[in-house]
Amino acid sequence: MTMPDYEVEAARYDSTRGGEPRARAAAAAIERLLPPGPVLDVAVGTGIVAAAVDRPVVGVDLSIAMLGNAVRRLPGRVAQADARRLPARSGSVAAVTAIWLLHLMPDSEAVVREVARVLRPGGVFVCTVDKRAAHRLAEGNPAMPGARDERARVQALGARYGLAVCGEGSFVGHGQEYEPVFPLLAFTKL
């Protein structure tokens, strides 16, 4: 199984993955788990979900092409960055989201560790989990071989880095050929 090339996928990403209906469903579910205030969205992609969140969002992504779409939705609020090396001071961020990221990472532990580093005490991290199961590895949505985003594993990684589960939610992937349910976990930094 190969990873999608997001430099190529960017042009059609939203239209092949549920577009606005899925983005609104994700944003509504995320909102219920976040504290008031601004958010750092890790792997912001095209910015479609971040733009639907009703609060200021700054987004980072590794893909220049995906950021080319995000900059239109979040002008002045996107930057290129690796999820394993976030451009934020330790303990400086109140809320972080990572939607549809951990299932792609061969080293999701590095992402969880980095999020824990930038979160301030009492800060909240919201992420999708179990995407492999939700998608049943549908064609065009492969997970990185070896990537693991299982709820129990992500919860254990969070605990390792001082993050305690403080909530959970889910949303339906509306607007796609099938409508998977995407689970969310919310952590708070101890």
C-alpha positions as CSV (number, residue, x, y, z in Angstrom):
1,M,0.0,0.0,0.0
2,T,1.4,3.4,-0.9
3,M,0.8,6.8,0.6
4,P,-1.1,9.4,-1.4
5,D,1.1,12.1,-2.8
6,Y,-0.5,15.2,-1.2
7,E,1.3,17.5,-3.6
8,V,-0.8,15.8,-6.4
9,E,-3.9,15.1,-4.3
10,A,-4.4,18.7,-3.1
11,A,-6.3,19.7,-6.3
12,R,-9.0,17.1,-5.8
13,Y,-8.7,16.4,-2.1
14,D,-11.9,18.1,-0.9
15,S,-14.1,16.8,-3.7
16,T,-13.0,13.2,-3.1
17,R,-13.3,13.2,0.6
18,G,-16.7,14.6,1.4
19,G,-16.2,18.3,0.9
20,E,-18.1,20.8,2.9
21,P,-20.6,18.3,4.5
22,R,-17.8,16.3,6.0
23,A,-15.9,19.4,7.1
24,R,-19.0,20.9,8.8
25,A,-19.6,17.5,10.6
26,A,-16.0,17.3,11.8
27,A,-15.9,21.0,12.9
28,A,-19.1,20.6,14.9
29,A,-17.7,17.5,16.7
30,I,-14.4,19.1,17.4
31,E,-16.0,22.3,18.7
32,R,-17.8,20.3,21.4
33,L,-14.4,19.1,22.7
34,L,-12.3,22.3,22.6
35,P,-12.0,25.0,25.2
36,P,-12.7,28.6,24.1
37,G,-10.0,30.4,22.2
38,P,-7.6,29.8,19.4
39,V,-6.5,26.5,18.0
40,L,-3.3,25.1,16.3
41,D,-4.5,22.6,13.6
42,V,-1.7,20.2,12.9
43,A,-1.9,18.8,9.3
44,V,-4.4,21.5,8.3
45,G,-4.5,20.1,4.8
46,T,-6.7,22.3,2.5
47,G,-8.0,24.1,5.6
48,I,-11.6,23.0,4.9
49,V,-12.2,21.8,8.4
50,A,-10.3,24.6,10.1
51,A,-12.3,27.2,8.2
52,A,-15.5,25.6,9.5
53,V,-14.4,25.8,13.2
54,D,-16.0,28.8,14.9
55,R,-12.8,30.3,16.4
56,P,-9.4,31.5,15.3
57,V,-7.3,28.6,13.8
58,V,-3.7,28.6,12.8
59,G,-2.8,25.7,10.6
60,V,0.4,23.9,9.8
61,D,1.0,21.2,7.1
62,L,4.0,19.7,5.4
63,S,2.5,19.8,1.9
64,I,3.0,23.0,0.0
65,A,0.1,22.1,-2.4
66,M,-2.3,21.5,0.5
67,L,-1.3,24.8,2.1
68,G,-1.9,26.5,-1.2
69,N,-5.6,25.7,-0.7
70,A,-5.5,26.4,3.0
71,V,-4.1,29.9,2.6
72,R,-7.3,30.9,0.7
73,R,-9.4,29.7,3.6
74,L,-7.2,30.9,6.4
75,P,-5.3,33.9,5.0
76,G,-2.2,34.8,7.0
77,R,-2.8,31.8,9.4
78,V,-1.0,28.9,7.8
79,A,2.7,27.8,7.7
80,Q,4.7,24.8,6.5
81,A,5.8,22.6,9.3
82,D,6.4,19.0,10.2
83,A,4.0,17.6,12.8
84,R,7.0,16.2,14.6
85,R,8.6,19.6,15.0
86,L,5.9,22.2,15.6
87,P,6.9,25.9,15.3
88,A,5.6,26.8,18.8
89,R,7.3,27.3,22.2
90,S,7.0,24.6,24.8
91,G,3.8,25.1,26.9
92,S,2.5,27.9,24.8
93,V,-0.6,26.5,23.1
94,A,-4.1,26.2,24.6
95,A,-5.6,23.8,22.0
96,V,-4.3,21.5,19.3
97,T,-6.2,19.5,16.7
98,A,-4.9,16.7,14.5
99,I,-7.7,15.4,12.3
100,W,-6.9,12.5,9.9
101,L,-3.2,12.5,10.7
102,L,-2.1,9.8,13.1
103,H,-3.2,7.0,10.7
104,L,-0.7,8.3,8.2
105,M,2.3,8.5,10.5
106,P,4.8,5.7,10.7
107,D,5.8,7.4,14.0
108,S,2.6,8.8,15.6
109,E,4.4,8.8,18.9
110,A,6.6,11.6,17.7
111,V,3.5,13.6,16.9
112,V,1.8,13.0,20.3
113,R,5.1,13.8,22.1
114,E,5.4,17.1,20.1
115,V,1.8,18.1,20.8
116,A,2.4,17.4,24.5
117,R,5.5,19.7,24.4
118,V,3.6,22.7,22.9
119,L,0.4,22.4,25.0
120,R,0.2,24.5,28.1
121,P,-1.0,22.8,31.4
122,G,-4.8,22.4,31.1
123,G,-4.5,22.6,27.3
124,V,-6.6,20.3,25.1
125,F,-5.5,18.0,22.2
126,V,-8.3,16.6,20.0
127,C,-7.4,13.9,17.4
128,T,-9.1,11.3,15.3
129,V,-8.4,7.7,16.1
130,D,-9.3,4.3,14.6
131,K,-9.4,5.8,11.0
132,R,-8.1,2.5,9.6
133,A,-11.2,0.8,11.0
134,A,-13.6,3.6,10.0
135,H,-12.5,3.6,6.4
136,R,-12.0,-0.1,6.1
137,L,-9.0,1.0,4.0
138,A,-11.2,2.2,1.2
139,E,-9.5,2.7,-2.1
140,G,-7.8,6.1,-2.3
141,N,-7.6,6.4,1.5
142,P,-4.7,4.2,2.5
143,A,-3.0,4.4,5.8
144,M,0.7,4.4,6.0
145,P,2.0,0.8,6.3
146,G,2.8,0.3,9.9
147,A,0.9,3.4,11.1
148,R,-1.2,2.8,14.1
149,D,-3.9,5.1,15.3
150,E,-5.9,2.7,17.5
151,R,-7.7,4.3,20.4
152,A,-5.9,2.3,23.1
153,R,-2.5,3.0,21.6
154,V,-3.1,6.7,21.2
155,Q,-4.5,6.9,24.7
156,A,-1.4,5.1,26.1
157,L,0.9,7.4,24.1
158,G,-0.9,10.4,25.6
159,A,-0.5,9.1,29.1
160,R,3.2,8.6,28.5
161,Y,3.5,12.3,27.7
162,G,1.3,13.7,30.4
163,L,-2.0,13.8,28.5
164,A,-5.2,12.4,30.1
165,V,-8.3,11.6,28.2
166,C,-10.9,14.3,29.0
167,G,-13.6,13.6,26.4
168,E,-14.5,11.8,23.2
169,G,-16.8,12.3,20.3
170,S,-17.4,11.3,16.7
171,F,-18.8,12.5,13.5
172,V,-20.2,10.9,10.3
173,G,-18.2,11.4,7.1
174,H,-21.1,12.9,5.2
175,G,-20.8,13.5,1.5
176,Q,-18.9,10.4,0.6
177,E,-19.8,7.2,-1.2
178,Y,-20.1,5.6,2.2
179,E,-20.5,7.4,5.5
180,P,-17.9,6.1,8.1
181,V,-18.1,7.3,11.7
182,F,-14.8,8.9,12.7
183,P,-14.0,8.7,16.5
184,L,-12.4,11.6,18.3
185,L,-10.4,11.6,21.5
186,A,-9.7,14.7,23.6
187,F,-6.8,14.9,26.0
188,T,-5.9,17.5,28.5
189,K,-2.3,18.2,29.6
190,L,-1.7,17.5,33.2
